[in-house]
Amino acid sequence: MEFRDLKAQYRALEPEIVEASLGVLGSGCFIGGPKVAELETRLADYVGAGHCITCANGTDALQLALMAWGVGPGDAVFVPDFTFFASGEAPALLGATPAFVDVDERTFNLDPVKLEEAVRFVENETGLLPRAVVAVDLFGLPADYPAIREVCERHGMLLLEDGAQGFGGSIDGKMACSFGDVSTTSFFPAKPLGCYGDGGAVFTDSDEWAELIRSYAVHGKGSMKYDNVRVGINSR
């Protein structure tokens, strides 16, 4: 028995998928374009975020958020110890130090009590600066964001929600991918909202961060195509 039968999903949606695919092929817009802009608008509306910026994959989405915040060497970024590798990989790629935190034994999501203990240890024992928390939604269940947010506010940290496994979930009517200062998702085919290939998205209410993330995702592009104003990545 297959964990997720992507072929059955395709058969159920084949007419719509073929029509949409042929429309894109006929338009000649293969990078970005109106269909991507439409998707970003619909995703932002669905989760209740001010901005949605699509990118190449969920790992890039995490990295782009941390880049917009200027996370780097000397910073500690707290991540759960039960998660996909990318949660700790993204801060490490920027020279920051991933600080792993134990999870709640009932939900397997980041434990806010253990997070507080880990932050205090880093503050008192390591010389690193606590900068951000990457909280990860698992098995369709958002993490305990009200409690995690309290820890972040006490210690002046930013909250990054990795909502790749929680997309469509909610807490008291508030949707996954809307809890972080910046939130992300992955469109890896096995995710709750997957694509045929790979992809990701970043969500935020901040105009400033959204502008930075869009720039970093396209080689640090400025106001014009070849006006590169910062060092970015290729994550269109």
N, C-alpha and C positions, 0 to 999 in steps of 0.2 A: 504494500500500500504506500503510495507516494505521500510525503509530508504535505506537499502542495502541488496539485495537478495543474500546471500552467497551460497544458494543452487543452484541458477541459474548459478552462477559463477563456481561452482564445476561441474555441468552438462556439461558446455561448455568445460571444461578443463579435464574432467574425465580421458580419456586415458593416457594423459601425467602425471597426478598426480599419478595415480595408478602405472604406470611403474616406476616412480621415487621413490615412497614409497616402492615398492617391492624391488627395487635395494638397498635401504638403509637397509631394513630388512635382505636381503640376505647377506649384507656385514658384519653385526655384529658391525658396527661402529655407535653407538647410541649417543655418546657424542663427539662433534667435528667431526674429520675425514675429508676425502678428499672432500666430498660434501660441508661441511661448509667452508673449505678453498677456494673452487671454488666460492662459493657465495660471500665471502668477496672480492675476486679479482674482480669479475664482478661488485659488488656494488661500489667499489673504482673507477674502470674505468668509470662507468656510471656518477658518480657525479664529477669526476676529483680530487679525493683526493689521497694522498700518501698512506694512510692506512685505512683499515676498520676492526674494531674489533666487532664481533657479541657478544651479551650477552642475558640475560634472558628476558629482557623487556625494554621498553622505559624509565621507571623511573630509573632503574639501570644504563642505559646509561648516563643519566644526572648526577647521583651520582658519577659514575666512572670518568667522566670528572673533576668534582669538587675535587674528591679525588686526582687525578693526579696533580692538581694545589695546593694542600695543603690548600684548603679552610676550615675554621673552626671557632671557637668562636672568636668574635671580628670583624669578617668580615661581610660586607653588600653585598648581592647579589641582583641585581635589576631584577625584573620579572614583566611582564604585569599583570594588575588586571583582564583581561579577558582571561582566559586560563584554562587548566585542572589543578587540584590540584597538580599534580606531579611537576610542574614548581617551586612552592614554597616549596614543601615537600622535594625535594632533598637537597637544602642547609640547611634546618632546621634539617634534619637527621644528618648532620655533625656538628651541633652546630652553624652554621652561621645564620644571621638574614636576612630573605627575606624582601626586601624593594619594595613595590608594586607601580607601575607606571601606570598612565592612558594611554588609547589607543587612536589612531586616530579615529575620529568619522566616517570617510569614509571607512577605511579598517579594523578596529578593531585590527590592529597590534600595537605594541609598538610605542608610539609617541616620536620621538627623542627630541622634544622641552621639553616635560614633563620629559623625562629622564634626561636631563641636569639640570632641576630644582630640581629633586629628589636627584641627586648626590650632588649638592651644599648644599642642606638642610642636608643631611647625614654628609657631611664633616664639616659643620659649627655648627651643633646642637646636634649631637648624640654621638660623640666619637668613632663611628664605622669606620672601614677602608673600603672604596669602593674597592671591589676586582674583581667583575665580573658582567656581564649582561647576563641574559638568555632571548634572543629574540625568540619569538615563531611565526612560520608561521601558518596562519589560512586559511581554506577554499581553499587550493591550492595556496595561494598567499604568497610569501616570504615577510618578514618584510623589512623595508627600511634600508638595511644593510649599504649602503654607508654613510648615515647620522648617524646611530648608531655607526658605526666604528669610526667616527670622535669624538664622545663623549667619547668613550672608550680610544682613544689615548690621548685626552686632560687630562684625569684623571688617566691614567696608569692602566686601567682595562682590563681584558681579556673578550673576546666575545664568548659566548656559544650559538650556534644556535640549537634550538629545531625544527627540520624540519619534525616532524612526520606528520603534516597535509600539508606540502608543497612539499613532495617528488615528483619529476618529474617537478616541477615548476622551473622557472629561471628568472633572471634579466640580460638583455643584453647578453644572451647566457651563463651566469654563472649559474650552477645548484644549486638548493636548496641542503642543506647539505654540501656545500663547502664554506660558507660565514664566519663561525666562526673560531676562533683559534682552537676550537674543535666543531664539529657538531654532532647531534644525530638524530636518527629516532626510531620509534616504528613500530613493525609488528603486532600490535593488529589487529584482522581481519577486522575492519571497516576502517582502515587507507588506504591511496592511494596505498601503497604496504603492504598488509597484509599477514598473514600466518594462518595456521590452529592450533590455540593455542595462544601463546604469544611469543614475541621475540623483540629484539632491536639491534641497531648497533651504533657504535661510529666511527666518521671519523676525521682524522687529517693529516696534512702534517708533523708533528713533530715526528721524530724517537723516541725521548726521551719520549714524552707523550704516544705514542703508546705502547712502552715497559711497561711503568708503568700501563697503563690501562689493558693490557693483564694480567699483574701480579695481580692487584687488583681484577680482575674478577674471578680469580681462587685461592682464599684464599691466595693471596700474594705470589704466586709461584715464585721461582727463576729459575735457569737454569735446575733444575731437579724436578721430580714430587713431592717429599717429602721435597724439599728444600724451606721452606716457609720463606721468607726474610722480610716480612712485614705483617701487619694485613689487610686482604682483605675481600671479600664477596664471596658468591657462586652464580655466575651469568654466568655459562657456557651456 
